[in-house]
């Protein structure tokens, strides 16, 4: 009888505890730590997937602000001059340096079928790699060509583009794409090349060798290795790159990783590639003990900032808006083999739709943000931001969509 009473008491206690847990409501003040109570899947994610439950406390959440740069001439934006795909920014000799794709041609791009030795097929065709310097990051002085197109039959004789910079043991290395035919004839087969120098001002010595080969047939990177992006991490060179999936119906870009013990390679591709399933361009930076990545456009996880403690296995850290395209941040610890990456606060990106497409060219712009452990800019952390109506109206219907809607309306009227 006594045992029965004990069992009944325990049963009632368990029911009361269960009832209390189920009836417990969530507090008005959002807890900084995950509360010990039943939570919805969304609330679980809010605590488990992000660096803080409030965006303003999330070190990898930010708004992006943009400023037009001074010092660059675009020939009245007629499409004959383009600057795009800026590198990371470094500070040397008392000034900032940036490298970028520079095109100056007789006409704007005309497509692959109409391209010639003087008419570009695409915005990055018939291009060279130029560089500029600045003392404040807003006004830049163009210094001219860093990497010219090499003579035939060297790789890149048609165009060299999309550079990024590595500093390794007091020497400088530029990685970039080399085209040997007009972009679009067979796609964008443009192997990664490298030139090196003892000074950021050059002269640059080209190796004329492919740094990272395309993958074998029927693998995800069989056709292209784009946007080389080197960082120093774990005593190695981590070189991230972009490639494209199938184009059915649209290309899906994803990011891969290759590592090496020195700038000349050999580079070994990671067995888990692709390591990032989204992102059109490649932008990463050391953060805490790991690597953070900006994933703009393309894929299910575009418009996110991601983080990998090991530089390989990335998780979404925040969802953001108006991300910089082809961002080249100023990263003071990009090449220091740091174990405590401090993050970024500014850089240079590009806008590819500077005018109408018949005058297609890109312009460079400055972006600012708070993705830094050493900055707390409350205005950069706002997550209730209004955009003017024209921002939305620019995302208007195309003619095919308008015709579809008109047809649907006509059918509906006919039925009645």
C-alpha positions as CSV (number, residue, x, y, z in Angstrom):
1,X,0.0,0.0,0.0
2,X,2.9,2.4,0.9
3,X,4.6,1.7,-2.4
4,X,1.4,2.5,-4.3
5,X,1.1,5.8,-2.5
6,X,4.7,6.6,-3.4
7,X,4.1,5.8,-7.0
8,X,1.0,7.9,-7.1
9,X,2.8,10.8,-5.5
10,X,5.6,10.6,-8.0
11,X,3.2,10.4,-10.9
12,X,1.3,13.5,-9.8
13,X,4.6,15.3,-9.3
14,X,5.7,14.5,-12.9
15,X,2.4,15.7,-14.2
16,X,2.7,19.0,-12.3
17,X,6.3,19.5,-13.6
18,X,5.2,18.7,-17.2
19,X,2.2,21.0,-16.9
20,X,4.4,23.8,-15.5
21,X,6.9,23.4,-18.4
22,X,4.2,23.3,-21.0
23,X,2.4,26.4,-19.6
24,X,5.6,28.4,-19.1
25,X,5.5,31.5,-21.3
26,X,8.4,33.2,-22.8
27,X,9.7,36.3,-20.9
28,X,9.2,39.9,-22.1
29,X,12.9,40.7,-21.8
30,X,14.7,38.6,-24.4
31,X,17.2,36.5,-22.5
32,X,20.8,36.7,-23.6
33,X,21.2,33.0,-22.9
34,X,18.8,30.2,-24.1
35,X,16.2,29.7,-21.4
36,X,15.6,26.2,-20.0
37,X,12.1,25.7,-21.3
38,X,10.3,24.3,-24.3
39,X,11.2,26.4,-27.4
40,X,9.9,26.5,-31.0
41,X,12.3,25.5,-33.8
42,X,12.6,29.1,-34.8
43,X,13.5,30.2,-31.2
44,X,16.0,27.3,-30.9
45,X,17.7,28.6,-34.1
46,X,17.8,32.1,-32.7
47,X,20.0,30.8,-29.8
48,X,21.9,28.0,-31.5
49,X,22.7,29.2,-35.0
50,X,23.7,32.8,-34.4
51,X,26.3,34.5,-32.3
52,X,23.7,36.4,-30.2
53,X,19.9,36.3,-30.1
54,X,19.7,40.0,-30.9
55,X,21.2,41.2,-34.3
56,X,22.7,44.3,-32.7
57,X,24.8,42.0,-30.5
58,X,25.8,39.6,-33.3
59,X,29.4,40.4,-34.2
60,X,28.8,39.1,-37.7
61,X,25.7,41.2,-38.5
62,X,25.8,44.6,-40.1
63,X,24.3,47.1,-42.4
64,X,26.4,48.2,-45.3
65,X,27.0,51.8,-46.2
66,X,28.3,53.0,-49.6
67,X,30.4,56.0,-50.7
68,X,31.3,57.1,-54.3
69,X,35.1,57.2,-54.7
70,X,37.1,60.2,-55.9
71,X,40.0,60.0,-58.3
72,X,38.7,57.7,-61.0
73,X,37.7,58.8,-64.5
74,X,35.0,56.8,-66.4
75,X,34.9,58.8,-69.6
76,X,31.4,60.2,-68.9
77,X,30.2,56.6,-68.3
78,X,30.0,55.9,-72.0
79,X,31.0,52.2,-71.4
80,X,34.6,52.4,-72.7
81,X,36.3,52.4,-69.3
82,X,35.5,49.9,-66.6
83,X,37.0,49.1,-63.2
84,X,35.8,46.1,-61.3
85,X,36.7,43.1,-59.0
86,X,38.9,44.9,-56.5
87,X,41.4,43.0,-54.5
88,X,41.8,43.0,-50.7
89,X,43.2,46.3,-49.6
90,X,46.6,46.4,-47.9
91,X,48.5,49.2,-46.1
92,X,52.1,49.6,-47.1
93,X,54.5,52.5,-47.4
94,X,52.1,54.8,-45.5
95,X,49.2,54.3,-47.9
96,X,46.5,51.9,-48.9
97,X,46.8,49.8,-52.1
98,X,44.1,48.1,-54.2
99,X,44.3,46.1,-57.5
100,X,41.5,45.7,-59.9
101,X,40.3,44.7,-63.4
102,X,40.7,47.7,-65.7
103,X,39.2,47.8,-69.2
104,X,39.7,50.7,-71.6
105,X,38.4,49.9,-75.1
106,X,37.0,51.6,-78.2
107,X,33.5,50.5,-77.5
108,X,31.5,49.0,-74.6
109,X,31.1,45.1,-74.6
110,X,29.3,43.8,-77.6
111,X,29.0,40.0,-76.8
112,X,31.1,37.1,-77.9
113,X,29.8,36.9,-81.5
114,X,30.7,40.6,-82.2
115,X,34.0,40.7,-80.3
116,X,37.2,41.4,-82.1
117,X,40.8,42.2,-81.1
118,X,39.6,45.6,-80.1
119,X,35.9,45.1,-79.3
120,X,35.3,43.4,-75.9
121,X,32.8,40.5,-75.5
122,X,32.3,41.2,-71.8
123,X,33.1,43.8,-69.2
124,X,36.2,41.9,-68.2
125,X,37.4,41.1,-71.7
126,X,40.5,42.9,-73.2
127,X,41.4,44.0,-69.7
128,X,44.5,44.5,-67.6
129,X,45.2,44.6,-63.9
130,X,45.8,48.1,-62.6
131,X,46.3,49.5,-59.1
132,X,45.7,52.7,-57.1
133,X,46.8,54.1,-53.8
134,X,45.1,56.3,-51.2
135,X,45.9,57.8,-47.8
136,X,42.2,58.0,-46.6
137,X,40.4,55.2,-48.5
138,X,38.0,57.7,-50.2
139,X,40.2,59.6,-52.7
140,X,42.4,57.4,-54.8
141,X,45.4,58.0,-57.2
142,X,45.5,55.6,-60.1
143,X,49.1,54.3,-60.5
144,X,48.6,52.5,-63.8
145,X,49.1,48.9,-65.0
146,X,50.4,46.2,-62.6
147,X,49.8,43.1,-64.7
148,X,49.6,43.7,-68.5
149,X,48.3,41.1,-70.9
150,X,51.2,38.9,-71.9
151,X,52.1,38.2,-75.5
152,X,50.7,35.2,-77.3
153,X,50.7,32.3,-76.7
154,X,51.0,32.9,-73.0
155,X,47.9,32.3,-70.9
156,X,46.0,35.5,-70.4
157,X,47.0,37.1,-73.7
158,X,43.4,37.9,-74.4
159,X,42.6,39.4,-70.9
160,X,43.8,39.3,-67.3
161,X,41.3,40.1,-64.6
162,X,39.9,39.6,-61.0
163,X,43.1,40.0,-59.0
164,X,43.7,39.4,-55.4
165,X,46.8,40.0,-53.2
166,X,48.9,37.9,-50.9
167,X,51.7,39.0,-48.7
168,X,54.0,36.1,-47.7
169,X,57.4,36.5,-46.0
170,X,57.8,40.1,-47.1
171,X,57.1,39.4,-50.8
172,X,53.8,40.1,-52.7
173,X,51.8,37.8,-54.9
174,X,49.0,38.6,-57.2
175,X,46.6,35.8,-58.2
176,X,44.3,36.4,-61.1
177,X,42.4,34.9,-64.1
178,X,43.9,34.6,-67.5
179,X,41.8,34.4,-70.7
180,X,43.2,33.2,-74.0
181,X,40.0,33.8,-75.9
182,X,37.0,36.1,-75.7
183,X,34.8,35.4,-72.8
184,X,31.6,33.7,-73.8
185,X,32.9,31.8,-76.9
186,X,33.0,28.5,-74.8
187,X,32.1,29.9,-71.4
188,X,34.6,31.4,-69.0
189,X,37.6,29.1,-69.1
190,X,40.2,31.3,-67.4
191,X,42.9,29.5,-65.4
192,X,44.3,31.1,-62.2
193,X,47.7,32.6,-62.8
194,X,50.2,34.3,-60.4
195,X,52.8,37.1,-60.6
196,X,55.1,38.1,-57.7
197,X,57.2,41.1,-56.6
198,X,59.4,42.4,-53.8
199,X,57.3,45.6,-53.7
200,X,53.5,46.4,-54.0
201,X,54.5,48.8,-56.7
202,X,56.2,46.1,-58.8
203,X,57.7,45.2,-61.1
204,X,55.7,41.9,-61.2
205,X,57.2,38.7,-62.5
206,X,54.7,36.3,-64.2
207,X,55.1,32.6,-63.6
208,X,52.9,31.8,-66.7
209,X,51.8,28.6,-65.0
210,X,48.3,27.5,-63.9
211,X,48.0,27.7,-60.1
212,X,44.9,25.5,-59.6
213,X,43.8,23.2,-62.4
214,X,40.2,22.6,-63.3
215,X,38.6,19.5,-61.9
216,X,38.3,16.2,-63.8
217,X,35.4,15.6,-66.2
218,X,31.9,15.6,-64.6
219,X,33.1,17.3,-61.4
220,X,31.7,20.5,-60.1
221,X,34.8,22.7,-61.1
222,X,35.6,21.0,-64.4
223,X,35.1,24.1,-66.5
224,X,36.2,27.1,-64.3
225,X,38.3,28.2,-61.4
226,X,37.3,31.9,-60.7
227,X,38.0,34.6,-58.2
228,X,41.2,33.4,-56.5
229,X,41.2,34.7,-52.9
230,X,44.3,33.9,-50.7
231,X,44.5,34.2,-46.9
232,X,47.2,33.0,-44.5
233,X,45.6,30.6,-42.0
234,X,47.0,27.7,-39.9
235,X,50.5,28.3,-41.2
236,X,49.3,27.7,-44.8
237,X,47.9,29.6,-47.7
238,X,44.2,29.1,-47.9
239,X,43.1,30.0,-51.4
240,X,39.3,30.1,-51.9
241,X,37.8,30.1,-55.4
242,X,34.5,30.1,-57.2
243,X,33.1,27.6,-59.7
244,X,29.8,27.0,-61.5
245,X,27.2,24.3,-61.5
246,X,25.4,23.1,-64.7
247,X,23.4,26.2,-65.8
248,X,20.0,24.3,-65.8
249,X,18.4,26.8,-66.2
250,X,20.8,29.2,-64.4
251,X,24.4,28.7,-63.1
252,X,24.7,28.1,-59.4
253,X,28.0,29.4,-58.0
254,X,29.7,27.7,-55.1
255,X,33.0,28.2,-53.4
256,X,35.9,25.8,-53.1
257,X,39.2,25.8,-51.1
258,X,42.7,24.8,-52.0
259,X,45.7,25.0,-49.7
260,X,49.5,25.2,-50.1
261,X,52.6,25.6,-48.0
262,X,54.0,28.4,-50.2
263,X,52.7,30.8,-52.9
264,X,53.9,28.8,-55.8
265,X,52.0,25.7,-54.7
266,X,51.3,22.9,-55.3
267,X,47.7,23.7,-54.1
268,X,45.7,20.8,-52.8
269,X,41.9,21.0,-53.2
270,X,39.9,20.3,-50.1
271,X,38.1,16.9,-50.0
272,X,34.9,18.6,-48.9
273,X,34.6,21.0,-51.8
274,X,32.5,23.0,-52.3
275,X,32.8,24.4,-48.8
276,X,30.3,27.3,-49.4
277,X,27.1,26.6,-51.3
278,X,26.3,30.2,-52.2
279,X,28.0,33.4,-53.3
280,X,28.8,34.9,-56.6
281,X,32.1,36.5,-55.7
282,X,34.6,35.3,-53.1
283,X,35.1,37.4,-50.0
284,X,36.5,36.0,-46.7
285,X,38.4,37.2,-43.7
286,X,40.0,35.9,-40.5
287,X,37.5,36.1,-37.6
288,X,38.3,34.9,-34.0
289,X,39.9,31.5,-34.5
290,X,38.2,30.8,-37.8
291,X,37.2,32.3,-41.2
292,X,34.1,34.4,-42.0
293,X,32.6,34.7,-45.5
294,X,30.3,37.1,-47.4
295,X,27.9,35.1,-49.5
296,X,26.3,37.4,-52.1
297,X,23.9,36.3,-54.7
298,X,23.5,32.8,-56.1
299,X,22.3,29.7,-54.1
300,X,20.0,29.0,-51.2
301,X,22.2,30.8,-48.7
302,X,22.8,34.1,-50.6
303,X,22.7,37.3,-48.6
304,X,24.3,35.7,-45.6
305,X,27.5,36.0,-43.6
306,X,28.9,32.7,-42.7
307,X,31.5,31.4,-40.3
308,X,33.7,28.3,-40.0
309,X,35.8,27.7,-36.9
310,X,38.1,25.5,-39.1
311,X,37.9,27.5,-42.3
312,X,36.0,24.7,-44.0
313,X,32.7,23.9,-42.4
314,X,30.7,27.1,-42.7
315,X,27.5,27.9,-40.9
316,X,25.2,30.9,-41.4
317,X,26.0,33.5,-38.8
318,X,23.6,36.3,-40.0
319,X,21.3,37.3,-42.8
320,X,22.0,40.8,-44.2
321,X,20.9,43.0,-47.1
322,X,22.5,45.2,-49.8
323,X,25.7,43.2,-49.6
324,X,28.8,44.5,-51.4
325,X,29.5,42.8,-54.8
326,X,33.0,41.6,-55.4
327,X,34.1,43.0,-52.0
328,X,37.8,43.6,-51.3
329,X,38.0,44.5,-47.6
330,X,40.8,46.1,-45.7
331,X,42.0,43.2,-43.6
332,X,45.0,44.1,-41.4
333,X,45.5,40.5,-40.2
334,X,44.8,38.7,-43.5
335,X,48.4,37.5,-43.7
336,X,49.6,37.4,-40.1
337,X,48.6,33.8,-39.4
338,X,46.5,35.3,-36.6
339,X,44.7,33.0,-34.1
340,X,42.3,35.9,-33.2
341,X,41.0,37.6,-36.4
342,X,39.6,41.0,-35.6
343,X,37.2,41.4,-38.6
344,X,36.6,44.2,-41.1
345,X,35.1,47.7,-41.1
346,X,35.5,48.8,-44.7
347,X,36.7,48.0,-48.2
348,X,36.0,48.5,-51.9
349,X,33.4,46.7,-54.1
350,X,31.9,47.3,-57.5
351,X,28.6,48.1,-59.1
352,X,28.1,46.4,-62.5
353,X,25.0,48.2,-63.5
354,X,26.4,51.7,-63.5
355,X,24.4,52.8,-66.6
356,X,22.3,51.0,-69.2
357,X,23.5,47.7,-70.6
358,X,24.4,49.2,-74.0
359,X,27.1,51.2,-72.1
360,X,27.9,48.3,-69.8
361,X,30.8,49.0,-67.4
362,X,31.5,48.7,-63.7
363,X,32.5,51.3,-61.2
364,X,34.4,51.0,-57.9
365,X,32.8,52.1,-54.6
366,X,33.7,52.1,-51.0
367,X,31.6,50.1,-48.5
368,X,31.7,50.5,-44.7
369,X,30.3,48.0,-42.1
370,X,30.7,46.8,-38.6
371,X,32.0,43.2,-38.8
372,X,34.8,43.9,-36.3
373,X,35.5,42.9,-32.7
374,X,37.1,46.3,-32.2
375,X,34.1,48.5,-33.3
376,X,30.6,49.0,-31.9
377,X,28.8,51.2,-34.4
378,X,25.1,51.1,-33.4
379,X,24.0,52.6,-36.7
380,X,25.6,49.7,-38.5
381,X,23.7,47.2,-36.4
382,X,20.2,48.4,-37.1
383,X,17.8,45.7,-38.3
384,X,14.7,47.8,-38.9
385,X,15.7,49.8,-42.0
386,X,13.4,51.5,-44.5
387,X,14.4,51.9,-48.2
388,X,12.8,54.5,-50.4
389,X,10.1,53.3,-52.9
390,X,12.4,53.8,-55.9
391,X,14.7,51.0,-54.5
392,X,11.7,48.6,-54.8
393,X,10.3,50.0,-58.1
394,X,13.7,49.4,-59.8
395,X,12.9,45.7,-59.2
396,X,10.0,46.0,-61.7
397,X,8.4,43.4,-64.0
398,X,10.0,42.7,-67.3
399,X,8.0,42.7,-70.6
400,X,7.4,39.0,-70.6
401,X,6.0,39.1,-67.1
402,X,3.7,42.0,-68.0
403,X,2.4,40.1,-71.1
404,X,1.7,37.0,-68.9
405,X,-0.3,39.1,-66.4
406,X,-2.2,40.8,-69.3
407,X,-3.1,37.4,-70.8
408,X,-4.2,36.1,-67.4
409,X,-6.5,39.2,-66.9
410,X,-8.0,38.8,-70.4
411,X,-8.8,35.1,-69.8
412,X,-10.5,36.0,-66.5
413,X,-12.6,38.7,-68.2
414,X,-13.6,36.4,-71.0
415,X,-14.8,33.8,-68.5
416,X,-17.1,36.3,-66.9
